[in-house]
Structures are given as C-alpha cells and as structure tokens.
C-alpha cells in the first residue's frame, strides 16, 4: 500500500550559488558522510558534476521528506537521509539513526529516482507501507 509520494525539482544554479556563498559548509549541511566522500571525489574531477550530484541529493531528500509527510523536522534531517547508488547505478534511500528507527518501526519501504539536466535536478519518491 502506498504510504506517500513526494516529488521535487531543484534549480542547479541555486545550489551552485549556495556553494559559492557558503562553500563546503553548505554541502556538509545537506550530505551524509558517505555522500560527502562521493561529492568531494566528483567535484575534484569535474566541479560541475559535483554541483549536480549535490543538487540531485538535495532534491531527493526534499522528495523523501514529502513522501513521509514530515518535511524537514525530526526525525527527518538532511544528514540522516542518504541517497546512495547500487553497483548497477540505481539510487536507493539509506537511512541512519533515529530516522532509520522510526522508518523501520512504521514498516515502510522507499523507492527513489533522480535525474538532472543543465539547470534542474528532479526526484520522485514513493514510500510503501509493508503488509
């Protein structure tokens, strides 16, 4: 049974401007430790790829927060929600700490997809209630 659906579109230019203003602090606020490592590696090789990676993660976390019906309030926080990739490249939601405990306690499963183009990143999340 569907518990919630969330979608988000993010202006990549806005993310770029936030990075220019606040530097790495902005990425540290939004990204989990694992995502931070990926962001740094991508940014070092091709800075624009790092900006887009951050934009897709920002968008996916916004969509996830909408799908669970909380927005960005406890237990939902930027850093407790991680958007990782399976070896196939498929994006997956990985939760940590109290958010993971709450989510599992509710018997929920999440599905996420992300995409980006020159100026926009978009995400769609479906959260299911396990029977």
Backbone as a chain_set.jsonl record, in Angstrom:
{"seq": "XXXXXXXXXXXXXXXXXXXXXXXXXXXXXXXXXXXXXXXXXXXXXXXXXXXXXXXXXXXXXXXXXXXXXXXXXXXXXXXXXXXXXXXXXXXXXXXXXXXXXXXXXXXXXXXXXXXXXXXXXXXXXXXXXXX", "coords": {"N": [[0.84, -1.176, 0.0], [0.528, 2.227, -0.799], [2.126, 4.65, 1.068], [3.03, 7.24, 0.917], [3.819, 9.862, -1.471], [6.36, 11.72, -2.986], [7.721, 14.537, -4.649], [10.232, 16.565, -6.204], [11.743, 19.435, -7.597], [14.738, 20.979, -8.38], [16.633, 23.892, -8.717], [19.601, 23.899, -10.275], [21.347, 26.007, -10.531], [20.821, 27.523, -8.276], [21.82, 25.868, -6.255], [24.523, 25.914, -6.98], [25.083, 28.638, -6.509], [24.692, 28.72, -3.728], [26.799, 27.095, -2.914], [28.931, 28.694, -3.771], [28.61, 30.907, -2.093], [28.621, 29.828, 0.558], [30.419, 27.78, 0.549], [32.015, 24.662, 1.315], [30.627, 24.202, 3.644], [27.897, 24.307, 3.101], [27.467, 21.936, 1.624], [28.197, 20.108, 3.629], [26.09, 20.446, 5.39], [23.931, 19.326, 4.046], [24.66, 16.784, 3.026], [25.258, 13.308, 3.833], [27.899, 11.488, 5.537], [28.903, 9.504, 3.776], [27.898, 10.414, 1.309], [29.248, 12.829, 1.203], [31.892, 12.036, 0.734], [31.66, 11.015, -1.885], [30.785, 13.338, -3.212], [33.025, 15.044, -2.879], [34.981, 13.624, -4.349], [33.852, 13.617, -6.932], [33.648, 16.369, -7.378], [36.319, 17.108, -7.382], [37.29, 15.955, -9.716], [35.614, 16.972, -11.729], [34.188, 19.859, -11.347], [31.541, 20.785, -11.994], [30.09, 18.433, -12.15], [30.087, 17.695, -9.501], [28.456, 19.726, -8.424], [26.0, 19.101, -9.61], [25.592, 16.558, -8.561], [25.228, 17.191, -5.84], [22.9, 18.72, -6.103], [21.037, 16.777, -6.991], [20.926, 15.134, -4.755], [19.974, 16.905, -2.808], [17.436, 17.459, -3.904], [16.292, 14.841, -3.9], [16.168, 14.269, -1.164], [14.406, 16.233, -0.294], [12.121, 15.36, -1.683], [11.791, 12.847, -0.48], [11.25, 13.627, 2.174], [8.769, 14.799, 1.813], [7.287, 12.601, 0.947], [7.169, 11.031, 3.234], [5.697, 12.653, 4.763], [6.6, 14.584, 6.576], [8.202, 16.78, 6.085], [11.084, 18.765, 6.724], [11.649, 18.035, 9.578], [12.303, 16.653, 12.785], [11.974, 13.122, 13.01], [13.312, 13.497, 10.616], [16.128, 14.549, 9.011], [18.588, 16.292, 7.068], [21.129, 14.964, 7.043], [20.647, 12.434, 8.09], [19.334, 11.08, 6.176], [20.254, 9.409, 3.382], [21.163, 9.292, -0.02], [22.098, 6.822, -1.894], [23.9, 4.765, -4.29], [23.308, 1.701, -5.91], [25.512, -0.929, -7.115], [24.679, -1.209, -9.758], [23.932, 1.321, -10.386], [21.457, 2.212, -9.725], [19.551, 4.435, -7.765], [19.158, 4.523, -4.202], [17.456, 4.812, -1.063], [19.035, 5.316, 1.96], [18.864, 5.102, 5.324], [19.664, 6.556, 8.537], [20.358, 6.381, 12.079], [17.943, 7.86, 14.297], [16.003, 8.381, 12.399], [16.073, 6.147, 10.732], [15.291, 4.188, 12.612], [12.66, 5.103, 13.21], [11.445, 4.926, 10.646], [11.702, 2.167, 9.97], [10.251, 1.156, 12.114], [7.719, 1.971, 11.431], [7.234, 0.269, 9.398], [7.979, 0.749, 6.701], [8.965, 1.176, 3.239], [11.114, 2.587, 0.808], [11.258, 4.003, -2.479], [13.246, 5.511, -4.922], [13.972, 7.908, -7.476], [16.189, 9.815, -9.456], [17.102, 12.639, -11.461], [18.939, 14.767, -13.685], [19.462, 17.8, -15.486], [20.92, 20.435, -17.419], [20.107, 22.834, -16.003], [18.386, 21.949, -13.984], [17.536, 19.661, -11.333], [15.743, 16.767, -10.561], [13.522, 14.773, -8.573], [11.795, 11.816, -7.519], [9.867, 10.131, -5.193], [8.511, 7.195, -3.825], [6.866, 5.919, -1.102], [6.185, 2.972, 0.53], [3.917, 1.151, 2.578], [4.619, -1.672, 4.313], [2.973, -4.826, 4.205]], "CA": [[0.0, 0.0, 0.0], [1.317, 3.464, -0.857], [2.075, 5.474, 2.28], [3.198, 8.629, 0.496], [4.541, 10.16, -2.694], [6.99, 13.036, -2.946], [8.494, 14.941, -5.818], [10.905, 17.847, -6.018], [12.611, 19.927, -8.659], [15.722, 21.872, -7.768], [17.394, 24.695, -9.667], [21.03, 23.63, -10.083], [22.019, 27.308, -10.382], [20.663, 27.918, -6.863], [22.786, 25.065, -5.492], [25.843, 26.463, -7.312], [25.2, 29.913, -5.788], [24.86, 28.411, -2.301], [28.179, 26.622, -2.753], [29.826, 29.845, -3.927], [28.46, 31.76, -0.907], [28.891, 29.165, 1.832], [31.48, 26.797, 0.391], [31.801, 23.278, 1.708], [29.665, 24.143, 4.76], [26.574, 24.001, 2.557], [27.459, 20.502, 1.325], [28.234, 19.383, 4.899], [24.766, 20.531, 5.998], [22.975, 18.534, 3.277], [25.125, 15.442, 2.689], [25.747, 12.363, 4.842], [29.347, 11.259, 5.4], [29.14, 8.758, 2.544], [27.645, 11.315, 0.182], [30.317, 13.832, 1.204], [33.051, 11.442, 0.064], [31.363, 10.969, -3.324], [30.755, 14.713, -3.689], [34.399, 15.552, -2.972], [35.657, 12.944, -5.461], [33.288, 14.12, -8.192], [33.99, 17.786, -7.508], [37.747, 17.216, -7.693], [37.491, 15.575, -11.116], [34.832, 17.849, -12.596], [33.379, 20.625, -10.398], [30.121, 20.85, -12.357], [29.492, 17.148, -11.788], [29.864, 17.773, -8.057], [27.292, 20.585, -8.191], [24.805, 18.342, -9.995], [25.425, 15.489, -7.564], [24.64, 17.822, -4.657], [21.529, 19.116, -6.438], [20.166, 15.599, -7.021], [20.74, 14.669, -3.368], [19.096, 17.895, -2.183], [16.109, 17.215, -4.443], [15.788, 13.542, -3.449], [15.853, 14.352, 0.264], [13.164, 17.014, -0.219], [11.035, 14.475, -2.127], [11.6, 11.839, 0.559], [10.594, 14.254, 3.329], [7.364, 14.983, 1.438], [6.653, 11.282, 0.872], [6.883, 10.536, 4.588], [4.753, 13.596, 5.353], [7.192, 15.314, 7.696], [9.05, 17.916, 5.778], [12.395, 18.642, 7.371], [11.616, 18.121, 11.039], [12.7, 15.378, 13.403], [13.34, 12.628, 12.927], [13.881, 13.712, 9.289], [17.146, 15.588, 8.86], [19.384, 16.14, 5.85], [22.256, 14.032, 7.141], [20.198, 11.081, 8.433], [18.791, 10.509, 4.942], [21.329, 9.312, 2.393], [20.791, 8.747, -1.324], [23.274, 6.084, -2.373], [23.667, 4.052, -5.54], [23.711, 0.304, -6.0], [26.525, -1.106, -8.166], [24.032, -1.031, -11.062], [23.67, 2.74, -10.567], [20.124, 2.529, -9.209], [19.582, 5.163, -6.492], [18.421, 3.939, -3.089], [17.417, 5.595, 0.168], [19.689, 4.668, 3.097], [18.578, 5.94, 6.485], [20.55, 6.401, 9.686], [19.948, 6.867, 13.399], [16.54, 7.877, 14.715], [15.157, 8.334, 11.208], [16.018, 4.731, 10.341], [14.469, 3.509, 13.617], [11.274, 5.497, 13.006], [11.002, 4.413, 9.348], [11.547, 0.713, 10.096], [9.173, 0.941, 13.063], [6.462, 2.19, 10.717], [7.11, -0.772, 8.375], [7.98, 1.441, 5.419], [9.995, 0.947, 2.224], [11.155, 3.74, -0.101], [11.79, 3.884, -3.833], [13.635, 6.861, -5.336], [14.63, 8.116, -8.752], [16.722, 11.173, -9.599], [17.566, 12.999, -12.793], [19.376, 16.154, -13.768], [19.788, 18.414, -16.761], [21.798, 21.581, -17.227], [19.659, 23.794, -14.994], [17.476, 21.408, -12.98], [17.598, 18.287, -10.83], [14.403, 16.387, -10.121], [13.444, 13.492, -7.867], [10.475, 11.271, -7.248], [9.959, 9.101, -4.16], [7.299, 6.501, -3.414], [7.056, 5.185, 0.145], [5.163, 1.945, 0.712], [3.695, 0.535, 3.899], [4.695, -3.128, 4.162], [1.811, -5.507, 4.791]], "C": [[0.893, 1.25, 0.0], [1.05, 4.292, 0.401], [2.164, 6.95, 1.899], [4.007, 8.742, -0.775], [5.121, 11.558, -2.55], [7.745, 13.304, -4.221], [9.127, 16.298, -5.539], [11.704, 18.173, -7.268], [13.477, 21.017, -8.051], [16.477, 22.603, -8.868], [18.883, 24.52, -9.367], [21.791, 24.942, -9.887], [21.938, 27.799, -8.937], [21.649, 27.162, -5.97], [24.199, 25.601, -5.728], [26.09, 27.769, -6.551], [25.396, 29.683, -4.295], [26.269, 27.916, -2.025], [29.173, 27.773, -2.86], [29.793, 30.733, -2.693], [28.986, 31.101, 0.353], [29.983, 28.11, 1.751], [31.059, 25.409, 0.846], [30.803, 23.141, 2.863], [28.267, 23.804, 4.279], [26.465, 22.502, 2.263], [27.441, 19.687, 2.616], [26.879, 19.398, 5.598], [23.804, 19.535, 5.346], [23.373, 17.066, 3.153], [25.533, 14.611, 3.905], [27.251, 12.188, 4.636], [29.68, 10.526, 4.106], [28.942, 9.617, 1.305], [28.738, 12.371, 0.07], [31.55, 13.303, 0.483], [32.85, 11.413, -1.459], [31.399, 12.378, -3.909], [32.166, 15.281, -3.858], [35.139, 14.932, -4.151], [35.149, 13.477, -6.804], [33.67, 15.573, -8.427], [35.45, 17.97, -7.893], [38.009, 16.924, -9.173], [36.814, 16.528, -12.086], [33.866, 18.617, -11.713], [31.886, 20.667, -10.728], [29.397, 19.543, -12.022], [29.213, 17.096, -10.286], [28.638, 18.612, -7.723], [26.012, 19.814, -8.504], [24.533, 17.195, -9.035], [24.744, 16.065, -6.315], [23.182, 18.215, -4.922], [20.586, 17.91, -6.455], [19.915, 15.083, -5.606], [19.811, 15.607, -2.614], [17.649, 17.63, -2.606], [15.507, 15.909, -3.918], [15.399, 13.571, -1.974], [14.59, 15.181, 0.497], [11.98, 16.127, -0.608], [10.742, 13.41, -1.078], [10.859, 12.432, 1.756], [9.116, 14.507, 3.054], [6.629, 13.643, 1.443], [6.334, 10.718, 2.25], [6.003, 11.51, 5.363], [5.285, 14.416, 6.493], [7.805, 16.642, 7.321], [10.376, 17.697, 6.487], [12.293, 18.95, 8.86], [11.821, 16.719, 11.601], [11.6, 14.346, 13.295], [13.997, 12.829, 11.562], [14.871, 14.86, 9.317], [17.938, 15.282, 7.593], [20.377, 14.991, 5.966], [21.852, 12.614, 7.539], [19.577, 10.356, 7.241], [19.899, 10.553, 3.891], [20.764, 8.723, 1.104], [22.064, 8.14, -1.897], [22.926, 5.448, -3.714], [24.125, 2.615, -5.403], [24.788, 0.18, -7.077], [25.953, -0.926, -9.581], [23.806, 0.445, -11.399], [22.318, 3.173, -10.035], [20.238, 3.282, -7.89], [18.703, 4.481, -5.446], [18.482, 4.888, -1.897], [18.036, 4.754, 1.277], [19.493, 5.606, 4.288], [19.486, 5.598, 7.648], [19.856, 6.866, 10.962], [18.459, 6.799, 13.668], [15.584, 7.854, 13.531], [14.995, 6.895, 10.729], [15.117, 3.963, 11.312], [12.986, 3.822, 13.417], [10.707, 4.84, 11.749], [10.752, 2.909, 9.41], [10.403, 0.369, 11.047], [7.79, 1.125, 12.447], [6.213, 1.11, 9.659], [7.085, -0.202, 6.967], [9.152, 1.022, 4.535], [9.943, 2.126, 1.258], [11.772, 3.362, -1.438], [12.078, 5.3, -4.318], [14.208, 6.833, -6.756], [15.058, 9.576, -8.82], [17.15, 11.391, -11.048], [18.063, 14.433, -12.754], [19.661, 16.529, -15.209], [20.629, 19.641, -16.441], [21.375, 22.46, -16.055], [18.827, 23.209, -13.86], [17.829, 19.977, -12.589], [16.195, 17.976, -10.31], [14.443, 15.002, -9.497], [11.996, 13.116, -7.634], [10.658, 10.136, -6.256], [8.575, 8.525, -3.895], [7.651, 5.739, -2.152], [5.872, 4.239, 0.295], [5.102, 1.488, 2.157], [3.694, -0.967, 3.665], [3.51, -3.787, 4.84], [2.231, -6.518, 5.822]], "O": [[1.89, 1.309, 0.719], [-0.095, 4.588, 0.743], [1.476, 7.798, 2.469], [4.78, 7.848, -1.12], [4.458, 12.468, -2.053], [8.34, 12.399, -4.805], [8.618, 17.08, -4.736], [12.268, 17.288, -7.911], [12.997, 21.867, -7.302], [16.91, 21.988, -9.842], [19.361, 24.949, -8.317], [22.777, 24.978, -9.151], [22.876, 28.418, -8.435], [22.237, 27.734, -5.052], [24.982, 25.727, -4.786], [27.176, 27.981, -6.012], [26.187, 30.383, -3.663], [26.869, 28.278, -1.013], [30.153, 27.817, -2.116], [30.828, 31.259, -2.282], [29.709, 31.724, 1.131], [30.427, 27.599, 2.78], [29.887, 25.04, 0.766], [30.201, 22.081, 3.039], [27.527, 23.096, 4.963], [25.47, 21.873, 2.621], [26.741, 18.677, 2.693], [26.551, 18.459, 6.325], [22.953, 18.964, 6.027], [22.507, 16.192, 3.174], [26.079, 15.134, 4.876], [27.807, 12.691, 3.66], [30.633, 10.886, 3.415], [29.732, 9.55, 0.363], [29.113, 12.763, -1.035], [32.182, 14.026, -0.288], [33.759, 11.745, -2.22], [31.972, 12.594, -4.977], [32.463, 15.925, -4.865], [35.847, 15.631, -4.876], [35.942, 13.752, -7.705], [33.981, 15.961, -9.552], [35.784, 18.884, -8.647], [38.849, 17.569, -9.801], [37.367, 16.855, -13.136], [32.816, 18.084, -11.355], [31.055, 20.59, -9.824], [28.222, 19.557, -11.653], [28.215, 16.519, -9.855], [27.864, 18.252, -6.837], [25.048, 19.873, -7.74], [23.379, 16.893, -8.73], [23.791, 15.48, -5.8], [22.33, 18.055, -4.049], [19.454, 18.009, -5.982], [18.808, 14.644, -5.294], [18.95, 15.152, -1.861], [16.748, 17.582, -1.768], [14.338, 15.878, -3.534], [14.404, 12.961, -1.583], [13.795, 14.869, 1.383], [10.95, 16.142, 0.065], [9.58, 13.102, -0.812], [9.943, 11.807, 2.29], [8.296, 14.434, 3.969], [5.485, 13.559, 1.889], [5.343, 10.007, 2.419], [5.608, 11.227, 6.494], [4.507, 14.904, 7.313], [7.915, 17.537, 8.16], [10.739, 16.565, 6.808], [12.778, 19.975, 9.338], [11.533, 15.725, 10.935], [10.423, 14.663, 13.47], [15.125, 12.381, 11.358], [14.51, 16.0, 9.608], [17.951, 14.148, 7.112], [20.453, 14.14, 5.08], [22.631, 11.681, 7.347], [19.326, 9.152, 7.301], [20.411, 11.623, 3.56], [19.982, 7.773, 1.136], [22.978, 8.846, -2.324], [21.805, 5.576, -4.207], [25.191, 2.339, -4.853], [24.96, 1.101, -7.876], [26.678, -0.534, -10.495], [23.524, 0.787, -12.547], [22.055, 4.369, -9.905], [20.939, 2.832, -6.984], [17.647, 3.934, -5.763], [19.428, 5.66, -1.743], [17.62, 3.62, 1.512], [19.91, 6.764, 4.253], [20.013, 4.489, 7.736], [18.899, 7.64, 10.925], [17.792, 5.824, 13.321], [14.465, 7.356, 13.652], [13.896, 6.479, 10.364], [14.274, 3.175, 10.883], [12.149, 2.919, 13.45], [9.618, 4.267, 11.781], [9.713, 2.43, 8.957], [9.671, -0.594, 10.819], [6.816, 0.513, 12.885], [5.125, 1.035, 9.089], [6.274, -0.612, 6.137], [10.19, 0.575, 5.023], [8.862, 2.611, 0.924], [12.673, 2.527, -1.522], [11.25, 6.193, -4.147], [14.841, 5.862, -7.171], [14.373, 10.46, -8.304], [17.508, 10.452, -11.758], [17.66, 15.218, -11.895], [20.045, 15.697, -16.031], [21.006, 19.848, -15.288], [22.199, 22.795, -15.204], [18.579, 23.894, -12.868], [18.344, 19.197, -13.391], [15.548, 18.824, -9.695], [15.282, 14.169, -9.843], [11.106, 13.964, -7.563], [11.511, 9.271, -6.453], [7.596, 9.259, -3.757], [8.628, 4.991, -2.13], [4.715, 4.646, 0.201], [6.113, 1.447, 2.858], [2.869, -1.482, 2.91], [3.088, -3.367, 5.917], [1.382, -7.183, 6.416]]}, "num_chains": 1, "name": "protein.A"}
